[in-house]
Structures are given as C-alpha cells and as structure tokens.
Amino acid sequence: MNDLFQQIRELRRRDERRSGAPDHVLELLLVTKVAEEACEAGELYRRSKGWGTDGPVTATTRQTQHEMCAAIMAGLVALDRLCPDGDAAQVWADYLAYGYQRALRENTEAA
C-alpha cells in the first residue's frame, strides 16, 4: 500500500507543480478534479452503451475503464493532499477495512 501512495505522492507533486495555483487553492482543485473525472467516466460509459440521442456507440469499454482509473487516481491524489501528516495510506486502509467489514456483515445478513 505504501508503494501505491509513493506513486500517488509523485502524481500529486506533478499536479500541484503544473497547476501554478496558490497553495490555498490547490486542495480545492484536487478535490474537484475527482468529480470532473468521474463525470467524464459516466459520459463515456453512456456513450459506450449507445445511450445517446441517436443511439450510436461512440466510446469503447477501454476508454471508459481508463477514465474510471483517472477518477480513482484523482481521488487518491486528493486524499494524499488532505493528509498533511503523510498518513493517506493508513486513512485509505482503515476506510477500506471498514467498508469491507460492513459488506461482509450485510452480505451475511442478506444470505
């Protein structure tokens, strides 16, 4: 997990350097980037199914997958920015464990 967040930190450093935005604006830009990428993934998914006004398929599954990866990556970059103590990996691991345990419990109850 730490290797993942070492890579995420490099991506974040690149995004912050490219932005040129004042420091107090960077967090907002990184957080809102998540929504932008997620919306693009949704749009590509819609187009990959031909759910447009005239029905042609104008996006591929691979394009949709890549845009979903971009949204996830943007989320992890933003999480890293929001964890000034460098504990994004632990915050993510804790939240993933919480979600996993909840899913296990709910799935067992539903069975």
C-alpha positions as CSV (number, residue, x, y, z in Angstrom):
1,M,0.0,0.0,0.0
2,N,2.9,2.4,0.8
3,D,4.3,1.8,-2.7
4,L,0.9,2.9,-4.1
5,F,1.0,6.1,-2.1
6,Q,4.6,6.8,-3.0
7,Q,3.4,6.8,-6.6
8,I,0.3,8.9,-5.7
9,R,2.5,11.5,-4.0
10,E,4.6,11.9,-7.1
11,L,1.5,12.3,-9.2
12,R,0.3,14.9,-6.6
13,R,3.6,16.8,-6.8
14,R,3.3,16.9,-10.6
15,D,-0.3,18.1,-10.5
16,E,0.5,20.8,-7.9
17,R,3.5,21.9,-9.9
18,R,1.5,22.1,-13.2
19,S,-1.4,23.9,-11.5
20,G,0.5,27.0,-10.6
21,A,-2.4,27.8,-8.3
22,P,-1.8,29.5,-4.9
23,D,-1.3,26.9,-2.1
24,H,-4.7,27.6,-0.5
25,V,-6.5,26.8,-3.8
26,L,-4.6,23.6,-4.6
27,E,-6.8,21.4,-2.3
28,L,-10.0,22.7,-3.8
29,L,-8.7,22.0,-7.3
30,L,-7.5,18.5,-6.4
31,V,-10.8,17.6,-4.7
32,T,-13.0,18.9,-7.5
33,K,-10.8,17.1,-10.1
34,V,-12.3,13.8,-8.7
35,A,-15.9,14.9,-9.7
36,E,-14.7,16.0,-13.1
37,E,-13.0,12.7,-13.9
38,A,-16.0,10.7,-12.5
39,C,-18.4,12.7,-14.7
40,E,-16.2,12.0,-17.7
41,A,-16.2,8.3,-16.9
42,G,-20.0,8.3,-16.7
43,E,-20.3,10.1,-20.0
44,L,-18.0,7.6,-21.7
45,Y,-20.0,4.7,-20.2
46,R,-23.2,6.2,-21.5
47,R,-21.7,6.6,-25.0
48,S,-20.2,3.1,-24.9
49,K,-23.7,1.7,-24.5
50,G,-25.1,3.8,-27.3
51,W,-27.4,5.7,-24.9
52,G,-27.3,8.9,-26.9
53,T,-30.0,10.8,-28.7
54,D,-29.3,8.9,-31.9
55,G,-28.1,5.6,-30.5
56,P,-24.6,5.0,-32.0
57,V,-21.8,3.7,-29.8
58,T,-19.1,6.4,-29.7
59,A,-16.8,5.2,-26.9
60,T,-15.1,1.9,-26.1
61,T,-15.1,-0.1,-22.9
62,R,-11.4,0.5,-22.6
63,Q,-11.8,4.3,-22.8
64,T,-14.4,4.0,-20.0
65,Q,-12.1,1.9,-17.9
66,H,-9.3,4.3,-18.3
67,E,-11.4,7.3,-17.3
68,M,-12.6,5.4,-14.3
69,C,-9.0,4.8,-13.3
70,A,-8.4,8.6,-13.8
71,A,-11.2,9.3,-11.3
72,I,-9.9,6.8,-8.8
73,M,-6.3,8.2,-9.2
74,A,-7.6,11.8,-8.8
75,G,-9.4,10.7,-5.6
76,L,-6.2,9.2,-4.2
77,V,-4.2,12.3,-5.1
78,A,-6.7,14.5,-3.4
79,L,-6.7,12.2,-0.3
80,D,-2.9,12.5,-0.2
81,R,-3.2,16.3,-0.2
82,L,-5.8,16.2,2.6
83,C,-3.5,14.1,4.8
84,P,-0.7,16.6,5.6
85,D,1.0,14.1,8.0
86,G,1.6,11.6,5.2
87,D,-0.9,9.2,6.5
88,A,-3.1,8.8,3.4
89,A,-2.2,5.2,3.0
90,Q,-3.4,4.5,6.6
91,V,-6.6,6.5,6.1
92,W,-7.3,4.6,2.9
93,A,-6.5,1.2,4.5
94,D,-8.7,2.0,7.5
95,Y,-11.6,3.1,5.3
96,L,-11.3,0.1,3.0
97,A,-11.3,-2.3,6.0
98,Y,-14.4,-0.5,7.4
99,G,-16.2,-0.9,4.1
100,Y,-15.1,-4.5,3.7
101,Q,-16.3,-5.5,7.2
102,R,-19.6,-3.7,6.6
103,A,-20.1,-5.5,3.3
104,L,-19.3,-8.9,4.9
105,R,-21.8,-8.2,7.7
106,E,-24.6,-7.0,5.3
107,N,-24.0,-9.9,2.9
108,T,-24.1,-12.4,5.7
109,E,-27.4,-10.9,6.9
110,A,-28.9,-11.0,3.4
111,A,-28.0,-14.7,2.9
